[in-house]
Amino acid sequence: MEVVESPFVRVPFEALKKAAKERKYIVEEVDKVMKKLDKHAGTSQEEDEEAQEERMDVDGETAPEPTATTSGQVGSDEFGSEIDDMLSAIGNLKRKLNDSTKVEAAHIARCKARVEHLISLGSYGTERALTWNKKRMGRLVVDYLLRQGYHETALQAVSSDEALESLLELDIFRSAQAIVDSLKGRKCGVALEWCAKHRSKLRKIKSKLEFKLRIREFVCLVQEGKVADAVTYSKKHLSQWAPSHMKELQEAMATLVYGPWWPRRHDKHSHYGHLFSDQQWDDLVHLFRRDMYKMYALPADSNLALHVQAGLSALKTPMSYTESRSKEDPLSLDAFRKISERLPYAKHSKSRLVCYITKQVMNEHNPPMVLPNGMVYSRSACEDLAQMHGSGKKIVCPRTGDVCDFSKLKRAYPV
């Protein structure tokens, strides 16, 4: 529970830490301006005292007031201009501080709502499994819809339950979807703006997204036949990546000479043809989502997918892929079978016997019965077979055709 739900609280907490750092920076800037203002005030007071002393003659009599000079007027104007600049700076910092306070309050409210949500769930119990899962299911489903880009459907669900809004990353996924749509439309501008805005964070997670976007724009220029523009673009935007991505950069630059069809036109084994394929845009979408999730401390996969995979893996056995599988097995459905293809098989410490005829589990209420020929069926299946024979005393084995008396059946006790 703690491992699965940890990103649920960590995301707004990390945003709160960021807002607190910005608030600290603003307070430091205000402190600098106030110190500068105090310094000017102290300097002005000292100058006034010196001027007062100069106006006193030797006998203690006050000298005539000096007339205003041009230099004194200029000094006063400069001082007044500096004061105006400092007051303007303080006003701007005050607005930033108010905005930061509002952001902090919003993140604190989100953290509080999520912690209260987890507390309200309590511990899991079979007697309250339905209500326990229902509270979490709405959040998991809407989170999955947001990740898949179904924003209208997700917003409809949020509008019907306002409590969900504080439990979801609506702003993050809304801005991310705009970038995904632009990449699917074969445009890199919006994604590059996002990279420039979060360059320091992307550098910390060692992201290659900005480099890949620059390579994509360069290759598009080559593909359009604008070789001169591509060379100019590479000098401006790609040269800085040479120390860290030399191999990929050399491969991209080779397209200026060979193009997408080297050594022969329409060669399926082209050395550089993959750089011009549409798959590159899908790879950019995948790379953006991966880095975006990592930057915001979000899990790479939705919690709904993790829960479904965990449940299918717990139920997956080799028997699930045979024709004799139980009807109760979720993997009897094609959709679940496709999802579970790469999942590991479950480790069962106790075997579970399934009847060949009814596909029902054989247990103490429906025990396995052994026929004289060694075939095993459930008691309910054997009773149905006896009724089908007519007399109710004979059984015909559906697999071998052997006939035996019902009284010859023996109950099996699996170990």
C-alpha positions, 0 to 999 in steps of 0.5 A: 500500500505504501509503495503504490500510494507513495507518488500520490502524496509525493507529487504535491509535496515536491511542488510545495517544496518548489514553491517554498524555495521560490518564496525563500528567494523572494524574501531574500530579494526583499531583504537585499532591497531593504538593506540597500534602502537603509544604507541610503537612508544612513548615508543621507543622514550623515550628509545632513549632519556634516552640512549642519556642522559646516554651517556653524561658525567658530563662535557657534553662530549659524552661517547663512544657508548656502544657495542650491547648486547644480551639483546638489540638484543632480545628486538629489535627482539621482537619489530620488530616482534610486528610491523610485526604483527600489519602491518599484522593485519592492512592489513587484516582489510583493506581488510575487510573494502574494502569488507564491503564498497562494500557490503554497496554500493550494499545494498544502490543501492538496497534500491535506486532502490526499492524506485525509483520503488515505486515512479515510480508506483505512486498512483493507478488510474482506467485510468492507472490500466493496466500499474500500475499493470504490473510493480508490477506483474512481481516482484510479480510473480518472488518472488512467483516462488522463494518461491516455488523453481522454480529458473530456471524459475525465473532466466529466467524471471530476465534475460529477465528484468534486472531491476527485479534483484535489486527488488528481494532477489535472494541470500537469496532464492538461499541459502534457496533452498539448505537447503530445498533440503537437508532436503527433502533428509533426511539430516540435515548437511547443515541446522545445518551449517546455524543455527551455522552461524546465531545462534545469530539472531535465538536466538533473534527470539526464534527459535527452528530450531536447537533443532528440527534438533538435535532431528531429527538426534538423532531419525534417529540413534535410527531408524537405531538401533544405540542406543550407537551412539544415547546416545553419540549424546544426551550427546554431542548435546542435553543435553544443551537444557534440561532447555528450552525443557525438555518435548520434550527432554524426549519424544525423549529420551523415543524412546531409550527404546520403539522405534516407536511401543509402546505399541504394534508393528504397533500400529496406536496409538503409543505414539512415532510413530509420531517422526519416520514419514516422516511428520517430515521432511516436518515440518522441511522444514516449520519451516526453511522457517518460521524462515528464513523469520522472520530473514530476515524481509520477509513476511510469505506469498508471496505478490502474494498470499496475493493479490489473497486472498484479491481479492477472499475474496472481491468477495466471497459470499454464492451465489458463492457456489451455482449452480445459481452463475454468470459466471462472478464470479471467484469462479465459477472456481474450483481452485479459489473456493479451495483457498477461502475455508478458506477466510471470506465472503465479506461484501457488502453494496449493493446487486447485482442481478444476472439473473437466466437464463443468469447469468448476473448482472441486473442493469439499462442497464439490469433491473430486470423484475417481472412476474405475478407469482412473478419470476424475470428475466432480461429484456434481458432474458425475450426478449429471452424467448419471441422470443423462444415462436414464437409470441414475445408476450408470455413468458413461465416461465422456472421454473414454466411453467406458460405462460403470456403476455410480456405486463404484466411484471413489472420492479422491483426497488431494494432498 
